[in-house]
Amino acid sequence: MPEISFNITPADRAVFEKILASSGFFYDFEIEVALSLADETFTHGEEKSGYYWIKLVEEGEIIGFATFGPNPSSVHSWDIYWIAMHEEQRNKHYGSLILKESENRILSLGGKIAWAETSGRPLYEPTRHFYERNGYELEATLREFYGPGDSKLVYRKEL
């Protein structure tokens, strides 16, 4: 069973990039956004940057990660920005494990509601089922948000 770690280092950046690229889900600019959140955390730390991280480690190798943070426009809502597993580790329920750890950390830091966004493209159907299986409810659909035929779906879970 993989181990949970709450510490990230600049050495993890290249592995995060490899994990995101392995999925085939993300545009290059989205991968750059995720890496910029890591850079912000390396520079300022979790509390000041507002980005908290969990990584999943198996036999000394990072196989997945999550990042989340408090929504600056809310007193109790937290956004789950990224949950990513290396393609070779998918369908092992590790995503649910790291999501549950993220929710527990959010609760321990005073959060009450977790929000997650994903794409409405057919490619993301497994992602939508993932959130629903883990107790998230579809709260909003923003049609063609990401581009033509690519809606943004917003999921919510009260913790």
Secondary structure, DSSP 8 states (H G I E B T S, - for coil): --EEE----GGGHHHHHHHHHHHS-S-HHHHHHHHHHHHHHHHHHHHHHT-EEEEEEETTEEEEEEEEEE-TT-SSEEEEEEEEE-GGGTTSSHHHHHHHHHHHHHHHTT--EEEEEEE-SGGGHHHHHHHHHTT-EEEEEEEEEEETTEEEEEEEEE-
